[in-house]
Amino acid sequence: MSINVERHTAISPLELMKTLTLSNDEELDQNIRNWVLWDRNEATLAQVLTAVHDQDWDALRIRLCHRLPFGTTGIRGGMRAGFDSVNDVVIIQAAQGICAYLVDIYPSLQKRSQSGVVIGYDGRYNSKRFSQLMAAVFLNNDFRVYLFRRMVPTPFIPYTVVALNCLAGLVITASHNPKEDNGLKVFWTNGAQVTSPHDKRIHEYILNNLEPKPSSWELSALDDHPLLEDPYRRVYPLFFGSLKKLLPPVYLENNECSQLRFVYTPLHGVAFPFMREAFYQARLKPLIAVPEQKDPDPEFPTLVRPNPEDGKEALRLAIVKAEAEHCTIVLANDPDGDRLAVAELDPRGRWKIFTGNELAALLGWWALESYKVRTPKPAVSNCIMIATMISSKILAAMARVEGFIFVEGMVGFPWMANRALELQNSGRTVLFVFEDCFGYMFGMTLPDKDGIAAATQLATMACYLRSNRNITLIEKLREIYDAYGYHEMISVTYSGDEADTISALYTRLRNFDGEGNYPKCILDDEFAVVHVRDLTTGLDTSFSDKKARLPVNPESNVITFTFTHGYVVSLRSAPNDFRIKLNAEIAGLPEEKEWDELHDKLNRMTNAVIEEFLSPEQNGLSQAPYANYS
């Protein structure tokens, strides 16, 4: 190449193309041309030009001949040049595709200019710029754009969609991913994340609108545009007013009198000022923030990963602060504020870091108690709680005793939130929704997980338990298990060398003892399989017609085995995945009080499933470490 890559911006893209020596791979060369012609970001353009200069065709093939797919959770990936990553070009392409789809869905110019879309961003590198690029795309297509001019937690976006009757919501965030990543979540007109068919249609529209329009790069469109508005001052009081409505006055009074204090960390994310306001509205004692982590920092300097699922490592500094302040409870949000992790000091001086399922048991119990207190004539039989199929069934056990309805859902909040809206629209009262990875939706204030509301409810519950019964969260969890049955879960992942190995394992399970016969037992018939649900084929033997009631997807593998002794195990893999994710739970009956025996049985049965169903050594599978929360 005859040009200096550091001075490439002085040359027009067309002139620049004439100077490049390409690879003679037709597909790759076309993608190189596209990138050079389309990208106006000096840094990412330089990355591609340098790779061309070095003739690093393999790297360019990875980056330019693969595309980051759009799905129900949007897009997420590393920030670098390439169609397989998150950068200005890919964000503009996504915005153009979403915009074009919305134009077709809502052809009325008046509706688009009145209802519009809301756009927000977190504290990661490039998040603000990405949000501005998206805003420019929508403004250029005559949409009203509610663009938050400051960092906000992700729950503000679905809340704004509902509160301001927007057509869609978009937030730039990679949640708890490493610092190198960023991404985009999309919420539909009902406030929930997009699901099928919208996700597939959006992906198609993105592919049909790949070339960035010149106007898409012009951030000057954001200067005094009549259709551009910062919704912060409108939404802020509404958000916290809605949060406060779920707290009965008696709980607010109790919070005000309680001396219980909480140490809090947003893990270098955006949530601290919003949690501070939530605690003020709930009349809780002011939060004691972890000073090293309370402000947004895209470097996440004190953490290997800003992920509350990392347990002790994620909460290490918060626990140090709590011990210094003589506090017994630690609260943590992930960097975009939609998840909640909690730790509590037990009487023996050891910190218990609650699993996502244990917090769900506490919050589910509290959701029902709170509903009864704030509702003059509670109709428990009309109430709903929802959990994913791989989460604990503690709420199902609770429902059998208390009389509410438990609904099992697909993995992920997009499906559950949309299902919750359907149930609410049919006249049901949705009290609580959760997934095991620390995602909680308390009520229907906004149809997505909300770590700020969950933390406020959790703190209110802790104050109530301490003031009225002088018990801890740990002790309340034991009471829940005593009343509804002990529940414990194991989650582990196995990886193979190639996707065909994983696919062959599922084929073997479906033809374990002859064609179409799934495994019938483990440990020489000591534990029998009672039901099999295969959401790849549509089989569910728990129903008389043997047809699955949950959505079926032939492209992915999801098989659930229900055994005797309250043991359930799910095995799942995405299309072309190299991994099998195993989630196993033992659900004891209320009369089964030997919890150590149930714990041992869970481990013994899980080990048997691994050896007999997966045969890791024979199939060359390697095991990822067990998640450690305690």
Secondary structure, DSSP 8 states (H G I E B T S, - for coil): --S-GGGGGGS-HHHHHHT----S-HHHHHHHHHHHHH---HHHHHHHHHHHHTT-HHHHHHHHSS----BTTBEEEEBSSSTTSBSHHHHHHHHHHHHHHHHHH---HHHHHHT-EEEEE-SSTTHHHHHHHHHHHHHTTT--EEE-SS---TTHHHHHHHHTT-SEEEEE--TTS-TTEEEEEEE-TTSSB--TTHHHHHHHHHHTT-S--GGGG-GGGGSS-TTEE--HHHHHHHHHHHHHHTS-HHHHHHHHH-----EEE-TTSS-HHHHHHHHHHTT----EE-TTTSS--TT-TT-SS--GGGTHHHHHHHHHHHHHHT--EEEEE-TTS--EEEEEE-TTS-EEE--HHHHHHHHHHHHHHHHHHH-SS--GGGEEEEEETTS--HHHHHHHHH--EEEEE-SSHHHHHHHHHHHHHTT-EEEEEEETTTEEEESSSSSS--HHHHHHHHHHHHHHHHHHT---HHHHHHHHHHHH--EEEEEEEEE-SSHHHHHHHHHHHHTTTSTT----EETTTTEEEEEEEETTTTEETTSTT-B-SS---TTSEEEEEEESTTEEEEEEE-TT-SEEEEEEEEE--TT---HHHHHHHHHHHHHHHIIIII-HHHHT-EE-------
